[in-house]
Amino acid sequence: MDETPMRFELPATRTLEFTGSRTVPVLSCGADKQSFTVALTVKANGEKLPPKVIFKGVRQLNINTPPRMQISVHKKGWMDEEGIKEWIRRNLRYTADQKALLVWDSFRGHLTEAVKDLLARRNVNVAVIPGGLTPVLQPLDKCINKPFKNKVRSQYQAWMVNGPFTYTPSGKKRAPSKQLVLQWIHKAWQEIPADLVAKSFKSCGISNAMDGTEDEAVWEEEGAGADEADDELENEFDTDSEREY
């Protein structure tokens, strides 16, 4: 499980302009700094759990949610301890005959006694990844977040070209709605293949065969690396060390 920040608008990270130009305009609707959080969860067998989307706000949203998605609000658009406990209750079932391993980062909201107790009562062991090591040891961070965001970005860019758009009374193009963003997220998540999910765990050395026959998978780079725009946003929401939740 990994919480990853996103923005309502995802403009291209590269553009073309004549040499010597003083400004290089990037087309957007003015919401490219408005952010929210998406919590993604995957299993070593390739299964993808419903994504949880956390918008900024205090009142529950009255919008249609695509199937197999969860939405909530937070005053800053972040995951907090209460949001984590809600996620556990909705997604992690108790299994008396089998233990589970949950791998996530060292965000303080993951480490509270209430969260630990809730996981223990569901027979879930926890592996906490130290700060700075998620690009190496976290399947989502290493292999999945980037292709997922790229799929969302491609839908945004297609919308910027083709619409449909709505406009303010003054004629300004409105940013994509929450409903539209949810549709993009749903489609992007559906398009992440199960084999990539399964390989991501082996790439992090989590589900590899104990006889060593799959050790080479650790050196494979499946969808690795974030672009500069994603790095900038990740730094704003650094959940490895977030003090406020």
Residue pairs with C-beta under 8 A, 6 or more apart in sequence:
1 39
1 40
1 41
1 87
1 102
1 103
1 104
1 140
2 39
2 40
2 41
2 104
2 105
2 134
2 138
2 140
2 141
2 145
3 37
3 38
3 39
3 78
3 79
3 107
3 237
3 239
4 37
4 38
4 39
4 40
4 140
4 141
4 145
4 149
4 234
5 35
5 36
5 37
5 38
5 233
5 234
5 236
5 237
6 35
6 36
6 37
6 38
6 149
6 152
6 233
7 31
7 32
7 33
7 34
7 35
7 36
7 233
8 31
8 32
8 34
8 35
8 36
8 175
8 176
8 181
9 28
9 29
9 31
9 32
9 34
9 156
9 175
9 176
10 32
10 149
10 152
10 153
10 156
10 157
10 229
11 26
11 27
11 28
11 32
12 26
12 153
12 157
13 227
13 228
13 229
15 24
15 25
15 26
17 24
26 32
27 160
29 172
29 173
29 174
29 175
29 176
30 172
30 175
31 175
31 176
34 56
34 175
35 56
35 77
35 233
35 236
35 237
36 53
36 54
36 55
36 56
36 77
36 181
37 53
37 54
37 74
37 77
37 78
37 79
37 237
38 51
38 52
38 53
38 54
38 185
39 51
39 52
39 53
39 54
39 79
39 83
39 87
40 48
40 51
40 140
40 144
40 145
40 148
40 189
41 48
41 49
41 50
41 51
41 52
41 91
42 48
42 49
42 139
42 140
42 144
42 197
42 200
42 201
43 49
43 197
44 198
44 201
44 206
44 207
45 198
46 194
46 195
46 197
46 198
47 194
47 197
48 189
48 192
48 194
48 197
49 91
50 68
50 69
50 70
50 91
51 69
51 70
51 185
51 186
51 189
52 69
52 70
52 71
52 72
52 79
52 83
52 87
53 69
53 70
53 71
53 72
53 181
53 182
53 185
54 71
54 72
54 73
54 74
54 77
54 78
54 79
54 83
55 61
55 71
55 72
55 73
55 74
55 77
55 178
56 73
56 74
56 75
56 76
56 77
57 73
57 74
57 75
57 77
58 73
58 75
59 73
60 72
60 73
61 71
61 73
61 178
63 71
63 178
63 179
63 182
64 179
65 71
65 182
66 182
66 183
66 185
66 186
67 186
68 186
69 182
69 185
69 186
70 87
70 90
71 182
72 83
72 86
74 80
74 83
78 237
78 242
78 245
79 87
79 107
79 109
79 239
79 245
80 109
80 245
81 109
81 112
81 114
81 115
81 245
83 109
84 109
84 110
84 115
85 114
85 115
85 118
88 115
88 118
88 119
88 122
89 118
92 100
92 102
92 119
92 122
92 124
93 122
94 121
94 122
94 123
95 122
95 123
96 123
98 123
99 123
99 124
99 125
100 122
100 123
100 124
100 125
101 124
101 125
101 126
101 127
101 206
102 119
102 124
102 125
102 126
102 127
103 126
103 127
103 129
103 137
103 138
103 139
103 204
103 206
104 110
104 126
104 127
104 128
104 129
104 138
105 128
105 129
105 131
105 134
105 138
105 141
105 239
105 240
106 128
106 129
106 130
106 131
106 240
106 241
107 239
107 240
107 241
107 242
107 245
108 242
108 243
108 245
109 115
109 242
109 245
110 126
110 128
111 128
116 126
119 125
119 126
129 137
129 138
131 240
131 241
132 240
134 141
134 142
134 240
135 141
135 142
135 224
136 142
136 204
137 204
137 205
138 204
139 197
139 200
139 201
139 203
139 204
139 206
140 200
142 200
142 203
142 204
142 222
142 224
143 196
143 199
143 200
143 203
143 222
143 223
143 224
144 192
144 196
144 197
144 200
144 223
145 226
145 230
146 223
146 224
146 225
146 226
146 227
146 230
147 192
147 196
147 223
148 188
148 189
148 192
149 188
149 230
151 187
151 188
151 191
151 192
152 184
152 185
152 188
155 184
155 187
155 188
156 176
156 184
159 176
159 180
165 173
165 174
166 173
166 174
167 173
167 174
168 174
176 184
196 222
196 223
198 207
199 217
199 220
199 222
200 222
201 207
202 208
202 214
202 217
202 218
202 220
203 217
203 218
203 220
203 221
203 222
204 218
205 218
208 214
208 215
208 217
208 218
226 234
